[in-house]
Amino acid sequence: MNRKQLNLLIGLVLVVGGLGVFIYNRQTASWNSNDSTVGGKLLPDLPLNDIAQIAITQGATNLHVVKKDDLWRVAERWDYPADFPKVSELLRKLWELETVQKMAVGPSQLGRLELLPPDKGKGSGTRLELKDKDGKPVRSVMLGKMYLKDGDDSSPMGGGSFPVGRYVMVESSGSEPAPVWILSDPLSQVETKPDGWLDKTFFKVTKLRSAAITAPIETNSWTIHRETEAGDLMLADLREGEDFDKSKASAVGYLLSSPSFNDVVSPENSSTGFDAPRTARIETFEGFTYSIKVGDKTEDENFPIRVSVSADLPTERTAGADEKPEDKERLDKEFADNQAKLVEKLNKEKALEKWTYLVSKWTIDALLKDRKDFMAEEKSEDATSAEPPPIPSFGPPDVGLPPPFPGQ
């Protein structure tokens, strides 16, 4: 190759390379925006203090979380209190969300990104509307398809794809088409299931003293109690022939110590399933008494329950016989602080009394036990009367005489 040909080849490479860079920049510009809004807030100047309603629409399903009397409530659950940390986290996240990438998407491509209106069927998205106390729209965002990232096959969690972001479109009333953005947050908490927005704060039994169960069949009823907080649980009124196994009663000591519920029942249907309820009376060493009714199991394997609570709390501390004067102030303060916490607990739990809750079997499993479930296993008569097997002999084996030698 002579010098002239070499120079021609180098020039051709430079032209092709330059054309490639130009095409790449054109393609990048078609997907990315160079304006100052990339990396900026998705909802700039969002007036958080004006937001009093959150409306979520997905297909034909709607959810409304509304602020009433300074408390967020779930409208589709008869204004039951909403999970305030979940609500506040969503609003804070919407206020902070920053855009990652702007997409050049035409109207015909919105369905591919699941950004069509919720009533359009296939390709539709989830509409998130923020409104003020009068129901006037403040902001409306269409949430589309999740932005997925492939996992690492060498990871202990395995491979596969997982969401790392989401396609979104801020809706407006203007004539210009709304831009489509990619966010670095999938906003997976935006859902239309009402039970997922409920405040799951519930009754909590601490320092159980006794549990008395009245079953629909009287012979299944039982009462288990203990004399001290660290004492053994015992069965009251032990009957002739009963062999109480205290290890089987250990679960009663933790009865409703960390309960939760799955859903609430409509106030109009709150009496359904309580024709022959199982009842419980639980007393604690702190002076609380819980009266519980358990209804019939529902088709979705939950149990409806109602709970009422009362407390007999001392107003004064009884000083110890050997109490020193210098300890009195400290002990009085500790007593007052503890009583204040108990009064607060009582007031919170009293507010839950008017509702009927749906709980799992696991939550109230100890309440569902019958009296016989606390008894020791009966040994079978055959096992106790059978003769022991003969002791094997470990002497030399009887191998017999050797075979005759050939020819004898």
Contacts in CASP RR format, 6 or more apart in sequence:
PFRMAT RR
TARGET T0000
AUTHOR 0000-0000-0000
METHOD contacts of the structure
MODEL  1
MNRKQLNLLIGLVLVVGGLGVFIYNRQTASWNSNDSTVGGKLLPDLPLND
IAQIAITQGATNLHVVKKDDLWRVAERWDYPADFPKVSELLRKLWELETV
QKMAVGPSQLGRLELLPPDKGKGSGTRLELKDKDGKPVRSVMLGKMYLKD
GDDSSPMGGGSFPVGRYVMVESSGSEPAPVWILSDPLSQVETKPDGWLDK
TFFKVTKLRSAAITAPIETNSWTIHRETEAGDLMLADLREGEDFDKSKAS
AVGYLLSSPSFNDVVSPENSSTGFDAPRTARIETFEGFTYSIKVGDKTED
ENFPIRVSVSADLPTERTAGADEKPEDKERLDKEFADNQAKLVEKLNKEK
ALEKWTYLVSKWTIDALLKDRKDFMAEEKSEDATSAEPPPIPSFGPPDVG
LPPPFPGQ
1 9 0 8 1.000
30 104 0 8 1.000
31 101 0 8 1.000
31 102 0 8 1.000
31 103 0 8 1.000
31 104 0 8 1.000
32 38 0 8 1.000
32 101 0 8 1.000
32 102 0 8 1.000
33 101 0 8 1.000
33 102 0 8 1.000
33 179 0 8 1.000
35 102 0 8 1.000
37 99 0 8 1.000
37 102 0 8 1.000
38 99 0 8 1.000
38 100 0 8 1.000
38 101 0 8 1.000
38 102 0 8 1.000
39 98 0 8 1.000
39 99 0 8 1.000
39 100 0 8 1.000
40 98 0 8 1.000
40 99 0 8 1.000
41 95 0 8 1.000
41 96 0 8 1.000
41 97 0 8 1.000
41 98 0 8 1.000
41 99 0 8 1.000
42 94 0 8 1.000
42 97 0 8 1.000
42 98 0 8 1.000
42 99 0 8 1.000
42 141 0 8 1.000
42 168 0 8 1.000
42 170 0 8 1.000
42 181 0 8 1.000
42 183 0 8 1.000
43 94 0 8 1.000
43 95 0 8 1.000
43 97 0 8 1.000
43 139 0 8 1.000
43 141 0 8 1.000
43 170 0 8 1.000
46 94 0 8 1.000
46 95 0 8 1.000
46 130 0 8 1.000
46 138 0 8 1.000
46 139 0 8 1.000
47 138 0 8 1.000
48 91 0 8 1.000
48 95 0 8 1.000
50 132 0 8 1.000
50 133 0 8 1.000
50 138 0 8 1.000
51 91 0 8 1.000
51 130 0 8 1.000
51 131 0 8 1.000
51 132 0 8 1.000
51 138 0 8 1.000
52 66 0 8 1.000
52 67 0 8 1.000
52 131 0 8 1.000
52 132 0 8 1.000
52 133 0 8 1.000
52 135 0 8 1.000
53 64 0 8 1.000
53 65 0 8 1.000
53 66 0 8 1.000
53 67 0 8 1.000
53 129 0 8 1.000
53 130 0 8 1.000
53 131 0 8 1.000
53 132 0 8 1.000
53 133 0 8 1.000
53 135 0 8 1.000
54 64 0 8 1.000
54 65 0 8 1.000
54 66 0 8 1.000
54 87 0 8 1.000
54 90 0 8 1.000
54 91 0 8 1.000
54 128 0 8 1.000
54 129 0 8 1.000
54 130 0 8 1.000
54 131 0 8 1.000
55 62 0 8 1.000
55 63 0 8 1.000
55 64 0 8 1.000
55 127 0 8 1.000
55 128 0 8 1.000
55 129 0 8 1.000
55 131 0 8 1.000
56 62 0 8 1.000
56 63 0 8 1.000
56 64 0 8 1.000
56 126 0 8 1.000
56 127 0 8 1.000
56 128 0 8 1.000
56 129 0 8 1.000
56 190 0 8 1.000
56 191 0 8 1.000
56 192 0 8 1.000
57 63 0 8 1.000
57 118 0 8 1.000
57 126 0 8 1.000
57 127 0 8 1.000
57 129 0 8 1.000
57 192 0 8 1.000
58 118 0 8 1.000
58 125 0 8 1.000
58 126 0 8 1.000
58 127 0 8 1.000
58 191 0 8 1.000
58 192 0 8 1.000
59 118 0 8 1.000
59 119 0 8 1.000
59 121 0 8 1.000
59 124 0 8 1.000
59 125 0 8 1.000
60 119 0 8 1.000
61 192 0 8 1.000
62 76 0 8 1.000
62 192 0 8 1.000
63 74 0 8 1.000
63 75 0 8 1.000
63 76 0 8 1.000
63 191 0 8 1.000
63 192 0 8 1.000
63 193 0 8 1.000
63 194 0 8 1.000
63 197 0 8 1.000
64 74 0 8 1.000
64 75 0 8 1.000
64 76 0 8 1.000
65 72 0 8 1.000
65 73 0 8 1.000
65 74 0 8 1.000
65 75 0 8 1.000
65 82 0 8 1.000
65 87 0 8 1.000
65 197 0 8 1.000
66 72 0 8 1.000
66 73 0 8 1.000
66 75 0 8 1.000
66 79 0 8 1.000
67 73 0 8 1.000
67 133 0 8 1.000
68 79 0 8 1.000
71 81 0 8 1.000
72 81 0 8 1.000
72 82 0 8 1.000
72 84 0 8 1.000
72 87 0 8 1.000
73 79 0 8 1.000
73 80 0 8 1.000
73 81 0 8 1.000
73 82 0 8 1.000
74 80 0 8 1.000
74 81 0 8 1.000
74 82 0 8 1.000
74 194 0 8 1.000
74 197 0 8 1.000
74 198 0 8 1.000
76 194 0 8 1.000
77 194 0 8 1.000
77 195 0 8 1.000
77 197 0 8 1.000
77 198 0 8 1.000
77 263 0 8 1.000
77 264 0 8 1.000
78 264 0 8 1.000
78 266 0 8 1.000
78 267 0 8 1.000
80 198 0 8 1.000
80 199 0 8 1.000
80 264 0 8 1.000
80 355 0 8 1.000
81 198 0 8 1.000
81 199 0 8 1.000
82 197 0 8 1.000
82 198 0 8 1.000
82 199 0 8 1.000
83 196 0 8 1.000
83 197 0 8 1.000
83 198 0 8 1.000
83 199 0 8 1.000
83 200 0 8 1.000
84 199 0 8 1.000
86 189 0 8 1.000
86 196 0 8 1.000
86 197 0 8 1.000
87 197 0 8 1.000
89 189 0 8 1.000
90 189 0 8 1.000
90 190 0 8 1.000
93 185 0 8 1.000
93 187 0 8 1.000
94 130 0 8 1.000
94 139 0 8 1.000
94 141 0 8 1.000
97 183 0 8 1.000
97 185 0 8 1.000
98 183 0 8 1.000
98 184 0 8 1.000
99 181 0 8 1.000
99 182 0 8 1.000
99 183 0 8 1.000
100 165 0 8 1.000
100 181 0 8 1.000
100 182 0 8 1.000
100 183 0 8 1.000
100 184 0 8 1.000
101 181 0 8 1.000
101 182 0 8 1.000
102 179 0 8 1.000
102 180 0 8 1.000
102 181 0 8 1.000
102 182 0 8 1.000
103 113 0 8 1.000
103 167 0 8 1.000
103 179 0 8 1.000
103 180 0 8 1.000
103 181 0 8 1.000
103 182 0 8 1.000
105 113 0 8 1.000
105 115 0 8 1.000
105 180 0 8 1.000
106 177 0 8 1.000
107 177 0 8 1.000
110 116 0 8 1.000
110 123 0 8 1.000
110 169 0 8 1.000
110 180 0 8 1.000
111 120 0 8 1.000
111 122 0 8 1.000
111 123 0 8 1.000
111 124 0 8 1.000
112 123 0 8 1.000
112 145 0 8 1.000
113 144 0 8 1.000
113 145 0 8 1.000
113 167 0 8 1.000
113 180 0 8 1.000
114 123 0 8 1.000
114 124 0 8 1.000
114 125 0 8 1.000
114 144 0 8 1.000
114 145 0 8 1.000
114 167 0 8 1.000
115 123 0 8 1.000
115 125 0 8 1.000
115 142 0 8 1.000
115 144 0 8 1.000
115 145 0 8 1.000
115 167 0 8 1.000
115 168 0 8 1.000
115 169 0 8 1.000
115 180 0 8 1.000
116 123 0 8 1.000
116 124 0 8 1.000
116 125 0 8 1.000
117 124 0 8 1.000
117 125 0 8 1.000
117 127 0 8 1.000
117 142 0 8 1.000
118 124 0 8 1.000
118 125 0 8 1.000
118 126 0 8 1.000
118 127 0 8 1.000
125 142 0 8 1.000
125 143 0 8 1.000
125 144 0 8 1.000
126 142 0 8 1.000
126 143 0 8 1.000
126 144 0 8 1.000
126 190 0 8 1.000
126 192 0 8 1.000
127 140 0 8 1.000
127 141 0 8 1.000
127 142 0 8 1.000
127 143 0 8 1.000
127 171 0 8 1.000
128 140 0 8 1.000
128 141 0 8 1.000
128 142 0 8 1.000
128 143 0 8 1.000
128 190 0 8 1.000
129 137 0 8 1.000
129 139 0 8 1.000
129 140 0 8 1.000
129 141 0 8 1.000
130 137 0 8 1.000
130 138 0 8 1.000
130 139 0 8 1.000
130 140 0 8 1.000
131 137 0 8 1.000
131 138 0 8 1.000
132 138 0 8 1.000
139 170 0 8 1.000
140 170 0 8 1.000
140 171 0 8 1.000
141 168 0 8 1.000
141 169 0 8 1.000
141 170 0 8 1.000
141 171 0 8 1.000
142 168 0 8 1.000
142 169 0 8 1.000
142 170 0 8 1.000
142 171 0 8 1.000
142 178 0 8 1.000
143 166 0 8 1.000
143 167 0 8 1.000
143 168 0 8 1.000
143 187 0 8 1.000
143 190 0 8 1.000
144 166 0 8 1.000
144 167 0 8 1.000
144 168 0 8 1.000
144 169 0 8 1.000
145 166 0 8 1.000
145 167 0 8 1.000
146 163 0 8 1.000
146 165 0 8 1.000
146 166 0 8 1.000
146 186 0 8 1.000
147 163 0 8 1.000
147 164 0 8 1.000
147 165 0 8 1.000
147 166 0 8 1.000
147 167 0 8 1.000
147 182 0 8 1.000
147 183 0 8 1.000
147 186 0 8 1.000
148 161 0 8 1.000
148 162 0 8 1.000
148 163 0 8 1.000
148 164 0 8 1.000
149 161 0 8 1.000
149 162 0 8 1.000
149 163 0 8 1.000
149 164 0 8 1.000
150 159 0 8 1.000
150 160 0 8 1.000
150 161 0 8 1.000
151 158 0 8 1.000
151 159 0 8 1.000
151 160 0 8 1.000
151 161 0 8 1.000
151 162 0 8 1.000
152 158 0 8 1.000
152 159 0 8 1.000
153 159 0 8 1.000
153 160 0 8 1.000
163 186 0 8 1.000
163 188 0 8 1.000
164 184 0 8 1.000
164 186 0 8 1.000
165 182 0 8 1.000
165 183 0 8 1.000
165 184 0 8 1.000
165 185 0 8 1.000
165 186 0 8 1.000
166 182 0 8 1.000
166 183 0 8 1.000
166 185 0 8 1.000
166 186 0 8 1.000
166 187 0 8 1.000
167 180 0 8 1.000
167 181 0 8 1.000
167 182 0 8 1.000
168 180 0 8 1.000
168 181 0 8 1.000
168 182 0 8 1.000
168 183 0 8 1.000
168 187 0 8 1.000
169 178 0 8 1.000
169 179 0 8 1.000
169 180 0 8 1.000
169 181 0 8 1.000
170 178 0 8 1.000
170 179 0 8 1.000
170 181 0 8 1.000
171 178 0 8 1.000
172 178 0 8 1.000
194 263 0 8 1.000
195 262 0 8 1.000
195 263 0 8 1.000
198 263 0 8 1.000
198 264 0 8 1.000
200 260 0 8 1.000
200 261 0 8 1.000
201 348 0 8 1.000
201 352 0 8 1.000
202 259 0 8 1.000
202 260 0 8 1.000
202 261 0 8 1.000
202 352 0 8 1.000
202 357 0 8 1.000
203 256 0 8 1.000
203 259 0 8 1.000
203 290 0 8 1.000
203 307 0 8 1.000
203 309 0 8 1.000
203 349 0 8 1.000
203 352 0 8 1.000
204 256 0 8 1.000
204 257 0 8 1.000
204 258 0 8 1.000
204 259 0 8 1.000
204 345 0 8 1.000
204 349 0 8 1.000
205 255 0 8 1.000
205 256 0 8 1.000
205 257 0 8 1.000
205 259 0 8 1.000
205 282 0 8 1.000
205 284 0 8 1.000
205 288 0 8 1.000
205 290 0 8 1.000
206 257 0 8 1.000
206 284 0 8 1.000
206 286 0 8 1.000
206 288 0 8 1.000
207 229 0 8 1.000
207 284 0 8 1.000
207 285 0 8 1.000
207 286 0 8 1.000
208 226 0 8 1.000
208 252 0 8 1.000
208 253 0 8 1.000
208 254 0 8 1.000
208 255 0 8 1.000
208 257 0 8 1.000
208 282 0 8 1.000
208 283 0 8 1.000
208 284 0 8 1.000
208 285 0 8 1.000
209 225 0 8 1.000
209 226 0 8 1.000
209 283 0 8 1.000
209 284 0 8 1.000
209 285 0 8 1.000
210 223 0 8 1.000
210 224 0 8 1.000
210 225 0 8 1.000
210 226 0 8 1.000
210 282 0 8 1.000
210 283 0 8 1.000
211 223 0 8 1.000
211 224 0 8 1.000
211 225 0 8 1.000
211 252 0 8 1.000
211 253 0 8 1.000
211 255 0 8 1.000
211 280 0 8 1.000
211 281 0 8 1.000
211 282 0 8 1.000
211 283 0 8 1.000
211 366 0 8 1.000
211 367 0 8 1.000
212 221 0 8 1.000
212 222 0 8 1.000
212 223 0 8 1.000
212 280 0 8 1.000
212 281 0 8 1.000
212 282 0 8 1.000
213 221 0 8 1.000
213 222 0 8 1.000
213 223 0 8 1.000
213 278 0 8 1.000
213 279 0 8 1.000
213 280 0 8 1.000
213 367 0 8 1.000
213 369 0 8 1.000
214 221 0 8 1.000
214 278 0 8 1.000
214 279 0 8 1.000
214 280 0 8 1.000
215 221 0 8 1.000
215 278 0 8 1.000
215 370 0 8 1.000
216 276 0 8 1.000
216 277 0 8 1.000
216 278 0 8 1.000
219 371 0 8 1.000
220 370 0 8 1.000
220 371 0 8 1.000
220 372 0 8 1.000
221 371 0 8 1.000
222 235 0 8 1.000
222 236 0 8 1.000
222 369 0 8 1.000
222 370 0 8 1.000
222 371 0 8 1.000
222 374 0 8 1.000
223 235 0 8 1.000
223 236 0 8 1.000
223 237 0 8 1.000
224 233 0 8 1.000
224 234 0 8 1.000
224 235 0 8 1.000
224 236 0 8 1.000
224 249 0 8 1.000
224 252 0 8 1.000
224 374 0 8 1.000
225 233 0 8 1.000
225 234 0 8 1.000
225 236 0 8 1.000
226 232 0 8 1.000
226 233 0 8 1.000
226 234 0 8 1.000
229 285 0 8 1.000
232 246 0 8 1.000
233 246 0 8 1.000
233 249 0 8 1.000
233 250 0 8 1.000
233 252 0 8 1.000
233 253 0 8 1.000
234 244 0 8 1.000
234 246 0 8 1.000
235 242 0 8 1.000
235 244 0 8 1.000
235 249 0 8 1.000
235 374 0 8 1.000
238 244 0 8 1.000
242 375 0 8 1.000
243 375 0 8 1.000
243 376 0 8 1.000
243 378 0 8 1.000
244 374 0 8 1.000
244 375 0 8 1.000
244 376 0 8 1.000
245 374 0 8 1.000
245 375 0 8 1.000
245 376 0 8 1.000
245 377 0 8 1.000
248 373 0 8 1.000
248 374 0 8 1.000
248 375 0 8 1.000
249 374 0 8 1.000
251 365 0 8 1.000
251 366 0 8 1.000
252 366 0 8 1.000
253 366 0 8 1.000
254 366 0 8 1.000
255 282 0 8 1.000
255 366 0 8 1.000
255 367 0 8 1.000
256 282 0 8 1.000
256 290 0 8 1.000
256 363 0 8 1.000
256 364 0 8 1.000
259 359 0 8 1.000
259 363 0 8 1.000
259 364 0 8 1.000
260 359 0 8 1.000
260 363 0 8 1.000
261 357 0 8 1.000
261 358 0 8 1.000
261 359 0 8 1.000
261 363 0 8 1.000
262 302 0 8 1.000
262 358 0 8 1.000
262 359 0 8 1.000
262 360 0 8 1.000
263 302 0 8 1.000
263 357 0 8 1.000
263 358 0 8 1.000
264 355 0 8 1.000
264 356 0 8 1.000
264 357 0 8 1.000
264 358 0 8 1.000
265 272 0 8 1.000
265 304 0 8 1.000
265 355 0 8 1.000
265 356 0 8 1.000
265 357 0 8 1.000
265 358 0 8 1.000
267 354 0 8 1.000
267 355 0 8 1.000
267 356 0 8 1.000
270 306 0 8 1.000
270 355 0 8 1.000
270 356 0 8 1.000
272 304 0 8 1.000
273 295 0 8 1.000
273 296 0 8 1.000
273 304 0 8 1.000
274 293 0 8 1.000
274 295 0 8 1.000
274 296 0 8 1.000
274 304 0 8 1.000
274 306 0 8 1.000
275 296 0 8 1.000
277 293 0 8 1.000
277 294 0 8 1.000
277 295 0 8 1.000
278 293 0 8 1.000
278 294 0 8 1.000
278 295 0 8 1.000
278 367 0 8 1.000
278 368 0 8 1.000
279 291 0 8 1.000
279 292 0 8 1.000
279 293 0 8 1.000
279 294 0 8 1.000
280 290 0 8 1.000
280 291 0 8 1.000
280 292 0 8 1.000
280 294 0 8 1.000
280 367 0 8 1.000
281 289 0 8 1.000
281 290 0 8 1.000
281 291 0 8 1.000
281 292 0 8 1.000
282 289 0 8 1.000
282 290 0 8 1.000
282 292 0 8 1.000
283 289 0 8 1.000
283 290 0 8 1.000
286 311 0 8 1.000
286 313 0 8 1.000
286 342 0 8 1.000
287 311 0 8 1.000
287 312 0 8 1.000
287 313 0 8 1.000
288 309 0 8 1.000
288 310 0 8 1.000
288 311 0 8 1.000
288 342 0 8 1.000
288 346 0 8 1.000
289 309 0 8 1.000
289 310 0 8 1.000
289 311 0 8 1.000
289 312 0 8 1.000
290 307 0 8 1.000
290 308 0 8 1.000
290 309 0 8 1.000
291 307 0 8 1.000
291 308 0 8 1.000
291 309 0 8 1.000
292 305 0 8 1.000
292 306 0 8 1.000
292 307 0 8 1.000
292 367 0 8 1.000
293 305 0 8 1.000
293 306 0 8 1.000
294 303 0 8 1.000
294 304 0 8 1.000
294 305 0 8 1.000
294 364 0 8 1.000
294 367 0 8 1.000
294 368 0 8 1.000
295 303 0 8 1.000
295 304 0 8 1.000
295 305 0 8 1.000
296 303 0 8 1.000
296 304 0 8 1.000
297 303 0 8 1.000
297 361 0 8 1.000
298 304 0 8 1.000
298 358 0 8 1.000
301 360 0 8 1.000
301 361 0 8 1.000
302 358 0 8 1.000
302 359 0 8 1.000
302 360 0 8 1.000
303 358 0 8 1.000
303 359 0 8 1.000
303 360 0 8 1.000
303 361 0 8 1.000
303 364 0 8 1.000
304 356 0 8 1.000
304 357 0 8 1.000
304 358 0 8 1.000
305 356 0 8 1.000
305 357 0 8 1.000
305 358 0 8 1.000
305 359 0 8 1.000
305 364 0 8 1.000
306 353 0 8 1.000
306 355 0 8 1.000
306 356 0 8 1.000
306 357 0 8 1.000
307 349 0 8 1.000
307 352 0 8 1.000
307 353 0 8 1.000
307 357 0 8 1.000
308 353 0 8 1.000
309 346 0 8 1.000
309 349 0 8 1.000
309 350 0 8 1.000
309 353 0 8 1.000
311 342 0 8 1.000
311 346 0 8 1.000
313 339 0 8 1.000
313 342 0 8 1.000
313 343 0 8 1.000
313 346 0 8 1.000
314 339 0 8 1.000
315 339 0 8 1.000
317 331 0 8 1.000
317 332 0 8 1.000
317 335 0 8 1.000
319 328 0 8 1.000
319 331 0 8 1.000
323 331 0 8 1.000
361 368 0 8 1.000
END
